[in-house]
Amino acid sequence: MIELIHLTKIYGQGHENLCVLEDVSLTLRRGKFTVLLGPSGSGKSTLLNIIAMLDTPTSGKVLVDGQDVTALKSESARAALRLKKMGFVFQFDGLLPEFSLLENVDMPALMRGKPNPQKARELLEKFGLGAMVNKLPADLSGGEKQRASIARALRNEPPLLLADEPTGNLDAARKIQVFEDFARMSKERGLTTVMVTHDAHASEYADDVYSLENRKLIKNK
């Protein structure tokens, strides 16, 4: 379970302060797909970065399975926790161009010293990419690359999946496919999935929907 407790984020000092999040509290439910909506500059990516320990709140706490991760001062400790408990999907797929699809998906496990190409292959098959395991990213469509990046994010079997505008570069049909993937994997794997997006269509596939408006979090669904 992920708990956000009275988070506030202020950038700058003195008269140049910019408050992007104000007293935000939220419980992210296990096995549920949560969507955070908001336009560019609303603070939704900042909130995701705080959950991911890539940014720190000015005040408040983030609890991951009861552990206050905002208290972790060492970047190595934060990185180890991210690798163990979190998977990431971004707007750009981030696949390494010189490696095959299979090698890309198995990369997170390799970083933990636990490579297993068969598990990577099984993930690719779940996403309909089983026939492409030996292809390079350049040989795939945008939708196929994004689905491969989701498979890679799941390789270490993290309890938390974080996605930042993952459909920003996709057409309407492929966006729907990605939304369906997130909803399905959340239920099948008991994942806590959080996606930030400006695309309101994502709310149709989510269990919980929130929007960020004027630095505040508002529950829509």
N, C-alpha and C positions, 0 to 999 in steps of 0.2 A: 504494500500500500504506500502511496505517495501523499504526503500532506504538506500543503503550503500554508504557513501560519503568519498572517499579518505582514506580508511582504510589501516593502516600499523600496523603490529604486529611484535615486536622484543622481543625475550626472552633473558634474561641475561643482564649483564652490562659490560662496559669496553671492553676489548679485547675478551671476551667470547660471544659477541653478536651473536644471530642467528635470522636473518630476515626470517619469514615464509610467510608474506603477505606484498606486497608493492604497495601502492596507488591503492587499489581495489575500484572501484565504480560500482554499480549495482542497477537497479530498478527491484524489483520482482513484477510481474503483478498479480493483483487480478484475481482469477479464473483460473490461469495457473499453470501447473506442470513444475517446473524447475529442471533440473538435473545438478549437479556439479560433473564433472569427474576428476579423478586424482589418481595416485598411492599412496600407503602408504607414509606418510611423506610429501605430497605435500602441506599441509595446508588446505585441504578442511574441515576437522573436526574442525580445529581451527576457520575457518570462520563461520561454523554452530554454534559453541559455542558462538561466539561473537554476532551473531544474537539472540541467546537464552539468552543472558545476563549471561552466565555461565563463560565467560571470557571477558576481556576488551581490546580494541585496544590500542596500543601505541599512535596512533593519528587517527583522523577521527571520523565520527559519524555514528550511526545507527538510522534511523527515523522509528518508527512504527506508522502509521496513523498520521504522522506529529510530533509525540513526540520524542524528543531526548532521547532514553533510555540509552545511554552511560553516560548521566548526572545523572542518578539515583545512589545515593551513598548508600542507605539503601538496605540491602539484603531482608528485609521484603517487601519493595516496589517492588523490582525486582521479588520476588517470587509471589506476588499478581498479577502482570502484566502477568507473565508466565501462571499462573493458569487460568486467564481470557481470554487471547488472543492466547495462544500457545498450540498445542498438539505435543507430542513427540513419535517417534517410533525408536527403537534402534535395533542393530544386535541381541541382546538377548531379548526375549519377555518381561521379567520382570514381568510376572504374578505372583501373590502371591499364593503359592501352596496350602495353607489351605483354600482358598476361591473359591467358584464356579465361573464359567465363568461369570454368570450374576453379581455376586458381584464384580468381578474384573473390569468389564466394567463400572459399576456404581460408582466405587471408586472416580474418579475425582469430580463427582457431590457431593458425600458425603463429600468430603474435603471442598467444598464450602457451605455446609449446605443445599444442594438442591437435596437430593437423589430422584430418580424416576426410579424404576426398570423397569417400562413399556418402558421408552425411551431407556434404556439399551437393553431390549429385542428386540425392533424394530431395533436397530443398528446391533445386532447379526444376526437378520433375513436377513438384507441387505447383510451381508457377508456370507450367506449360513450356519450359525451356529445356527439357531433357535432351532434345535432339541437337542442342546448340552448345553443349558443354565444352567443346574444343574450339569454338569460334572466338575470335577477338572482338572486343567491344565495338570496333569500327564496322563490323559486319552486321550489327544489330540495329533495329529501329529504335527510336526514342522510347517508345513504350516498353520494348523488350529490355532495354538497358535499365530503365527505372524498376522494372519487376526484378531484374537481377540484383539491383542495389537493395531491394527489400529482402531478398533471400540472403544476401550478405549480412544485412543487419540482424537477421535471426540466427546466424550461424552459431553463435555462442550460447544460444537459448536464453537470452536475457529476459528478465521479468518485465522490463520497461522498454517500450519502443517509442522513440521521439522522431517526429517528421516535421521539417520546416519547408513549407510550400512545395511538397513533392510533386505536384501536378502542374507547376507553373509553366513548364515547357511542352506540355502535352495537349493534343487535340481533345475534343469533347468525349469521344468514344474511349480513348485511352485513360482519360481522367476517371471515368466511371469504373473502369476495370481496376484502377488503383484503389479507389474508394472501397470497392467490393473486396479487394484483397485485404485491406486493413480490417474491415469488419469481420471477415471470415477468420483471419489469423488470430484476432483477439479472442474470439469464441473458442476456436480449436485449441489454442495453446494457453489460454488463461492469461493473455498478455494485457498489461496496462498500456494502452496505446494513446498517445497524445499527438495530434496533428494541428499545426497552426496554418491557417490559410485565409485568403480573402475570397475564396470561392464558396458561396453560400450553398451550392448544391451538395457539398460534403455533409451538411447537416442531415440529409435524407438517409445517410448510411450509418450515422453515429448513434451511440447510446445516450451520450450527454453532449450538449452544445452550450458554449459560453461565448460571449462577445466582450471585447475590451473597448470601452467607451469612456473618454475623459478620465483615463487612468484607473477606472474601476472595472471590476469583473462582474458581468451580468449573466445570469443563467437564462438560457433561451429554451432549453429542452432537458 
